[in-house]
Amino acid sequence: MWIKLRNVKVIIITVIVLLAIICFRPKNQQVTNKLTSDVSASISIDRQSHRLKNVTSKPITAYTILSKGNGILFVETTERMEPPSLVLCAIESAARVYPNRPVVFFMKGLEDIMTEEDEQRIRKHFPTLLPFDNIYFFPLKMEELFMYTPLMTWYKKVNPKKEKYWTHVISDASRFAMMWKHGGIYMDTDVISIRPIPKDHFVAAESSGVTSSSVFGLPPFHNMTWEFMENFVVEYKGWKWGHQGPGVFSRVIKKLCGEIVFTFLVDTVCKNVFYFHPHCFYPILYTSWEKFFEVYEHVPTFSDSYGLHLWNFKNKLGLTMVPGSNTLVEHLYKKYCPFTYGAVLRNERIYL
């Protein structure tokens, strides 16, 4: 109301000043120009102030960008702001495969995004991702994310310093809360997208009897996501590798739908949620992760897959994509994240 009255006041003053200029017609043209300039400046300042108030009261938020529940979600739960090229490849490949959907990267080390200038600043930090208008970056705020979920009580009690696999455990918790509040498709940052997933609401088998936690999709506030969060807290054993990720998915799916056995390449359904065969994302099992860094005489086409999980947690040797190596991972970079590949090939900076 105050803003409207202020606008009316500005308009009235403007009219009076202009009438005065016309009626009295000062002989000194400089005076006329000065009066007109002052009025214009006053209006301009008022408009800028009004826009600033709007920006302050309505900052750019993930809730706005993800309001349709169709986003592609990535998360970084450490403070690092310069993740390896594989992370950029995963995000770039998703932006290419899903050009009409927002691809959002939540980063713990990122400061608040309050204005378009802030957004452009972080976008320029990742030059290989800059050409994609559907990529967005937002800070990961744990307490805000976990609020009004079963995860909040756990988060308040847990001591990260005593957790053996804290980075992985907090990542597991974050993806559940993100899916609950935003919906869409979640992907780990070592998953390269190669073609669109034909279902929006799905989970995927990692292997026989094990449901994956690295790729899944559900609408906001879905009952299955709530089941995941509750199981995460009730069955919490952070010292056991995988217990809070694939373990949660596997326990909940078994509870809801019993043992699911896959035959051939046929997918199935659990409680109206599509359940993909392991080959859809895991044609190369974690026990054979090195195959991504091997040279193939005939490069696999992965025609039955929608994405490829590169099992980065198994890569204790720190193997990376090396241009000119002719390895499988190089072929994947070339085809699915060519901007990232080109920057690495030319030895350009992938962060500014």
N, C-alpha and C positions, 0 to 999 in steps of 0.2 A: 504494500500500500504506500509505504514511504517513498519507494522508487518511483511509483506512478506520479505522486504529488510532485516529486522533484523534477520529473520530466515535464510536467505541465508548467511548473515554475520557470524552467529553462526556456520553454517555448514562448511564454508570455514576455519574458525579458527580451528574448531575441526579437519578437515582433515590435516591441516598444523602441528598441535601439534602432532597428531598421527604419521605422517610421520617422524617428528623430533625424536620421541621416537624410532621408528623402525630403522632409519638410524644411530643415534648416540649411541643407546643401552647403556645407562648409567650403569656403573658397580654396582652402588648402587641401589638395587631393590626398596628400600624405595622411592627413587626419582621418579622412574617410577610409582609406585603406587600413589604417591602424585600427579603427573601430570595428570594421568588418573582420579583420584578422583576429582580433581579440574574441569576438563573438564565436567565430568558427573554432578557435582554439578551445574556448570554454565548452562548446558542444562536444568537440572531439575528446576532451579530457573526461567529460561526463560519461560518454559512451564507453571509453576505455575502462573507467571505473566500474561501470555497470557490467561489462564483460568480465572484468576481474572478479567481481562479486560472484558472478555465475560460475566461473571456473573454480573459485574457492569452495562454493557451496555444493557444486556438482562436479567433483573430479572424475577423470576417466578411470573407470573401475573394471575389474574382471567380470563383475556381475552384469555390467552393460554389454560388454563384448560377448559374453557367453549366455546371454539371456534366452537364446533359442534352444539351448541344451544340445547343440550340435558341434561343439568345439573339439579340437584335437589337443589333448593335454600332455604337457611334459613338465617335469619338476627337477630342480637342483636343490638338494637339501644341505649342501655345504656352502661356505662363504665364497667359493671360487667364482670369479667372473670371467675366467679364460679357460673354459672346459676344452677338452681335446677335440680334434677335427671330427671325430666320429659323432659327437653330440650335434655339431653343426650339420653334418650330413643327414642325421636322423630327422632334424627339424626341416631342413631344406627338402628332403624327399617327401615328407608329409605335406608341406606347402604345395608341392607340385602335384601330388596325387589327389589332394583335396583342395583345389583352388577356390572353391566357393564356400569353404568353411574356415572359421578362425582357428589358427594354430597358435596356442598360447604356451609360453615358457615361463613357469613360476620359478623365481630365483631367490634364495635366501639372502644372498649378498647384495641384492638390488635395493636401492632407496625408493621412496615413494614416487609413484608416477602421478603427478598432480595436474600437469598441463600437457598440451600437444608438444611444447618445446622439450619437456622431459622425455616424452615418448620418442621424439626424433633423436634426442641425444643417445638414448640407449640403443635405438635401431642402428645408428651410425657406428656404434661400438662393434657391431657384427657386420662388416661390409659384405660378406658373401650372402647374408640374409636380407640385406637392405632392399633388393629389387622386389621382394614379395610383400604386397600390401596386406596379405592375410595373416602375417606373423605379428604377434603381440608379446610384450614382456611385462610381467607384473611381479612385485615383491612377494615373497612367500612369508606370511606372518602366521606363525604356528598357533598362537592362542586364538587369533581371530578365525583361523581355519577350523580349529577343533571345537570352537564354541557351539553349544547346543547339539553336541554329538556324544556318544558313549566314550569317545577317545579323550575327552577333556579331563576326566578324573584320572585316567592313566597318565596323561601328560603332566599333570600337576604333581604326581607322586614319583615318577621315574627319575632316576639320576643318570644322566647321559654319561658321566665320567666312569660309571661302573658297568656300562653296557659294552659287551664285546663287539657287537655288530650295530652300533648306534646309527651310523649313516644309512645302513640298509633298513633298519627297523623304523626309523623316522620317515624314510621314504615310503615304506609300506603303509604306515599310518596316514601319511599325507595324501596318497592316491585314493584311499577310501573316502576321506573327508572331501576331497575335491570332487569325486564322482557323486557323492551325496548332495553336495550343494550346487554343482554346476551341470552334472551329466555330461554326455559326450563319449569320446573314446580316449582312454588313457594309453600311453605308450612309454616304455622305458626309453632312455636316451641312447640306447645301443640297438634300437630297432629301426631298420631301414625299410621304409614303405616302398612297395614295388607296384601295387595296383590297389584300387579301392576295395575296401571290405564291403561285401554286399549286404551286411546286416549292421544295424546300429546298436542293437541290444544283444550282447553275446559275451561268452567267456570262451576260453580256448584251452584244450588239453596240451600239456607240455610233453607228456608221455603217458603210457598206460597207467591209470590210477592217479596221475598227478595233474592238477589243474593249474594253469599258468597264472602268474600275477603280473606279467610284464606287458600284456595287452588285454584290455577288456573294454566293453562299452555298455552303458546303461543310461536310462533317463534320470533326471534329478529326482531325489527322494524315493528311490526304488527300494522295495522291501529287501531285496537281496543284498543291496549295499549296506543296509542297516544290520543285516545278519552278519556280514563281513566284519563290521566295526565291533559288534558285540562279541563275536568269537575272538577277535584280536585281543580284546581286553580280558575276557574270562579265561581264555586258554593261554595267556601270555607266558612265553618262555623265550625271552630275548636272547638267551645264551645259546639257543639251538639254531644253527644256520637254516634258513628257509622256513622256520616254523611260523613266522609272522607274515610271510608272503604267500608262496605257493601252498604252504601248510593251511593257512586260513581258507583259501579258495577250495582246496581239496576237501577239508572237513565240512565246510558248509554245503558244497555240492553233494557230497555223500549223504549228508543229513537230509537234504531236500529231495534228492533223486536216486539215492542208492548208488551202488557201484555201476559205473558206465564203462562198457567195453566197446572199443571201436573195432569194426571190421572193414578192411580195405580202406577206401578214402571217403567213407560215408559219414557225414556230420549227423548230429542228433539235437535234441531239445531237452532243456531242463526248466520246468516251471515257466514256460513261455519265453524262455531265454535261449537263444541259439547256442549250441555247444560245438565249437569247431574241432575237427580232427587235428592231431598234432602236426600234420604235414602243412597246415595252413600258415604256421609261423615258425615251426621248428623242424624243417626238413633235415637240418644238421643238429644233432643232439649235443648237449653240453659236454658229453664225454669225448666229442670229436671236434671241439671248437677250433682247433688248430687248422682244420680244413679251409677255413676262411682265408688263411694266410699261405695257402699252397697254390701251386701253379697247376692248372688243368689243361689237358690237351683239348678237351671239349668242355667249354664253360657251361655249367648247368643253367637251364632256363627258369627253373622254379615255377613252372606253369600252374602248379596247384597251390601256390602260396600267395598271400596278400602282403606279407612282410617277413623280414628275416631278423631273428634275434641273434646278435653276434656274441653273446655270452661274455661281456666285457669283464665280469667279476672273476672269470676263470683265467683271464689273461694276465697272469702274474709276471710274465716276462716283459710286459709293456710293448708288445708287438703293435705296430701301427701300419697304416696304409703307406706304402712307398711307391711313388710314381716310377713307372718303368719296370717294376718288379714282375708284372704280368700275373700277379696273384688274383685270386677270386675277389678279394676285397677291393682291389684296384678296379676291376671291371664293374663292381657294384657302385663305387664312387663315380666313375665315368658316366654311367648310365642314369643313376638316380639322384646324384647331387653334383652335377657338373660344375656349378659355381665354386663349391668348396674344393672340389678336385682341382680345378684350374688354379685356384689361389695357392694350394699346396704345391702343385707342379711348378708354378712360376716363383716359388719361394716368397710369396707375398705375405704380408701380415694378415692374419685372419681376425685380429682384434685391433681396434684403434683407441 
